[in-house]
Amino acid sequence: MADAPPTGAARPLSHRLVSFLPGRLHRPTLITATTIRLLVGGALVFYLFVLALRLLSASASGVAHLLTQIGADGPLNLLGFGWLLAYGALSGSPVAALSLSLLHGGAISTSEALGMVSGSRFGASMVVLLVGFVAYVRGRGRPDGIYVGVISLLTTATIYAPATVIGLLLLKAGWLHGAVDNVPVQWGDALAQIVRPIVRTVDSHVPGVVVFLLGVGSLLTAFTLFDRLLPNLDPPTPRIESFSRHFRSPRRMFLLGAAITSVTMSVSISLTILVPLTMKGVVRRTDVIPYIMGANITTFIDTLFASFLVPGGGATEVVVVEMLSVTTVSLVVLALLYGPYSRLLLGTAHLVSSRLRWLAVFLAIMAAIPLALLLV
């Protein structure tokens, strides 16, 4: 008797992806339906991504005018701006890519782009708290999901705050100018030829604000389609759960967070799976912090790729500086300060997740900070 095909969460990625296709495409061929879907989907995502970056660059003057009207000027203001945008998008990657396009279009400076990229990571952590709140409602009052979400926000904020300061100092010193000039980013301009006719037509016939909205829409669509092409990790498969049990030290969890985010190319996905893993006891609460620290470094892989599509080395320098700064702060905390640092964050998360009123206060504070930074 032939073995039954795998079912449920244990099915390999190829089976899960094929299940989304029409029945006729399920027949085995020399080139599988899954391969065709990935190739076509990947090409579409890439085209939309390049198109979005160029549309946003073309609309940069209009965005600069908007930023002037609301008084957003300088790294702190742009940090708050990126933070709030990431709240709205429930993702940091589109906002980070937007900042690189605005930099290319001359709407913001390199230091402002760094602030906006940092803000995108602050805001992206909110999605973990939302997933945790849904798990709280469905889990008959268990606060584990909220606990993980609060830790995610606190870890990101406490690591990125000093990292942003270090990054601004590195940009001012210009130590990476020479190294970034040697990065072969010129091919990005060659790739832009495939979208240039559309960008020129749109930019010539529609208002700047519409160009900006089309760019944002293309960017969000590209990231949405890309997420659909990724392996489905929610809920985590038994294999992921078994694999996670082997990571019990802070250093190993740091590497695990970095590795999973490198594969998924999305910190939202890699952090969201912490909620069910923690609720099942697969990942201990004390292990969540280093996992988030690692994920917050490799989450810049897609942003680094986006910087290669932007002519000149300014965008790449911003991303490399951010990655170096976050890595430096994370390693210092992990090696020298992890004990008191983790106790402070875990204690705060326990307090916030213990009562809904404390959660409301915490959310109010996390909403007020980026607004204050934008208006300061």
Long-range contacts (C-beta under 8 A, 24 or more apart in sequence): 9-235, 9-236, 9-237, 9-238, 10-237, 10-238, 10-239, 13-231, 13-232, 16-231, 16-232, 17-229, 38-229, 41-225, 41-228, 41-229, 42-229, 44-225, 45-222, 45-225, 45-226, 45-229, 47-194, 47-195, 48-218, 48-219, 48-221, 48-222, 48-225, 49-97, 49-218, 49-219, 49-222, 49-306, 49-309, 50-191, 50-192, 50-194, 50-195, 50-309, 51-195, 51-198, 51-199, 51-215, 51-218, 52-97, 52-101, 52-215, 52-216, 52-218, 52-219, 52-222, 53-97, 53-100, 53-101, 53-104, 53-215, 53-219, 53-306, 53-309, 53-310, 54-101, 54-192, 54-195, 54-196, 54-199, 54-215, 55-199, 55-202, 55-203, 55-211, 55-212, 55-214, 55-215, 55-218, 56-97, 56-98, 56-101, 56-102, 56-105, 56-212, 56-215, 56-216, 56-219, 57-101, 57-102, 57-104, 57-105, 57-310, 58-105, 58-199, 58-202, 58-203, 58-211, 58-215, 59-105, 59-203, 59-208, 59-209, 59-211, 59-212, 59-215, 60-101, 60-102, 60-104, 60-105, 60-106, 60-107, 61-105, 61-106, 61-107, 61-208, 62-207, 62-208, 62-209, 62-211, 62-212, 63-102, 63-105, 63-107, 63-212, 64-102, 64-105, 64-106, 64-107, 64-108, 67-107, 67-108, 70-374, 71-375, 72-374, 73-112, 74-111, 74-112, 74-115, 75-111, 75-112, 75-114, 75-115, 75-164, 75-168, 76-115, 76-373, 76-376, 77-112, 77-115, 77-373, 77-374, 77-375, 77-376, 78-108, 78-112, 78-113, 78-115, 78-116, 78-119, 79-115, 79-116, 79-118, 79-119, 79-122, 79-164, 79-370, 79-373, 80-119, 80-369, 80-370, 80-371, 80-372, 80-373, 80-374, 80-375, 80-376, 81-116, 81-119, 81-370, 81-374, 82-115, 82-116, 82-117, 82-118, 82-119, 82-120, 82-122, 82-123, 83-119, 83-120, 83-122, 83-123, 83-369, 83-370, 83-373, 83-374, 84-119, 84-123, 84-370, 84-371, 84-374, 85-119, 85-120, 85-123, 86-119, 86-120, 86-121, 86-122, 86-123, 86-124, 86-126, 87-123, 87-126, 87-367, 87-370, 89-123, 89-220, 90-124, 90-126, 90-127, 90-130, 90-268, 91-124, 91-127, 91-223, 91-266, 91-268, 92-120, 92-121, 92-123, 92-124, 92-267, 92-268, 92-299, 93-120, 93-124, 93-223, 93-266, 93-267, 93-299, 93-302, 93-303, 94-216, 94-219, 94-220, 94-223, 95-119, 95-120, 95-123, 95-124, 96-120, 96-121, 96-300, 96-303, 96-306, 97-219, 97-302, 97-303, 97-306, 98-215, 98-216, 98-219, 99-318, 100-303, 100-306, 100-307, 100-310, 100-315, 100-318, 100-319, 101-215, 101-310, 103-310, 103-314, 103-315, 103-318, 104-310, 104-311, 104-312, 104-314, 104-315, 110-171, 110-314, 110-317, 110-318, 111-168, 111-171, 111-172, 113-314, 113-315, 113-318, 114-164, 114-167, 114-168, 114-171, 114-318, 114-321, 114-322, 115-164, 115-168, 117-303, 117-318, 117-319, 117-322, 118-160, 118-163, 118-164, 118-167, 118-322, 119-370, 119-373, 121-156, 121-160, 121-267, 121-296, 121-299, 122-153, 122-156, 122-157, 122-160, 122-370, 123-370, 124-156, 124-267, 124-268, 124-299, 125-149, 125-152, 125-153, 125-155, 125-156, 125-157, 125-271, 126-153, 126-366, 127-268, 127-271, 127-272, 128-152, 128-153, 128-268, 128-271, 128-272, 128-274, 128-275, 129-153, 129-363, 131-272, 131-275, 132-275, 135-275, 135-276, 135-279, 139-279, 142-279, 143-353, 143-354, 144-275, 144-278, 144-279, 144-285, 145-275, 145-278, 145-279, 146-352, 146-353, 146-359, 147-278, 147-285, 147-349, 147-350, 147-353, 148-274, 148-275, 148-278, 148-285, 148-288, 149-275, 150-348, 150-349, 150-352, 150-353, 150-359, 150-362, 151-285, 151-288, 151-289, 151-292, 151-345, 151-346, 151-349, 152-271, 152-274, 152-288, 152-292, 153-366, 154-345, 154-348, 154-349, 155-289, 155-292, 155-293, 155-296, 155-345, 156-292, 156-296, 158-341, 158-345, 159-293, 159-296, 159-326, 159-329, 159-330, 159-333, 160-296, 160-326, 162-329, 163-322, 163-325, 163-326, 163-328, 163-329, 164-325, 166-325, 166-328, 166-329, 167-321, 167-322, 167-324, 167-325, 170-321, 170-324, 170-325, 171-317, 171-318, 171-321, 176-317, 176-320, 176-321, 177-313, 177-317, 179-320, 180-313, 180-316, 180-317, 180-320, 181-313, 183-308, 183-313, 183-316, 185-307, 185-308, 185-309, 185-310, 185-311, 185-312, 185-313, 185-315, 185-316, 186-311, 187-308, 188-308, 188-309, 188-310, 188-311, 189-311, 191-309, 192-309, 192-311, 226-265, 227-266, 227-269, 230-264, 230-265, 230-266, 230-269, 231-263, 231-264, 233-260, 233-264, 233-269, 233-270, 233-272, 233-273, 234-269, 234-272, 234-273, 234-276, 235-273, 235-276, 236-273, 236-276, 236-277, 236-282, 240-273, 240-277, 241-277, 241-280, 241-282, 244-277, 244-282, 244-283, 245-282, 247-287, 248-284, 248-287, 250-287, 250-289, 250-290, 250-334, 250-338, 250-342, 251-290, 251-334, 253-283, 253-287, 253-288, 253-290, 253-291, 253-294, 254-290, 254-291, 254-293, 254-294, 254-330, 254-334, 255-294, 256-291, 256-294, 257-290, 257-291, 257-292, 257-293, 257-294, 257-295, 257-296, 257-298, 258-294, 258-295, 258-297, 258-298, 259-294, 259-298, 260-295, 261-294, 261-295, 261-297, 261-298, 261-299, 261-301, 262-298, 262-301, 265-301, 265-302, 266-299, 266-302, 267-295, 267-296, 267-299, 270-295, 270-299, 271-295, 285-346, 286-342, 286-346, 289-341, 289-342, 289-345, 289-346, 290-334, 290-338, 293-330, 293-333, 293-334, 294-330, 296-326, 296-330, 297-323, 297-326, 297-327, 297-330, 300-326
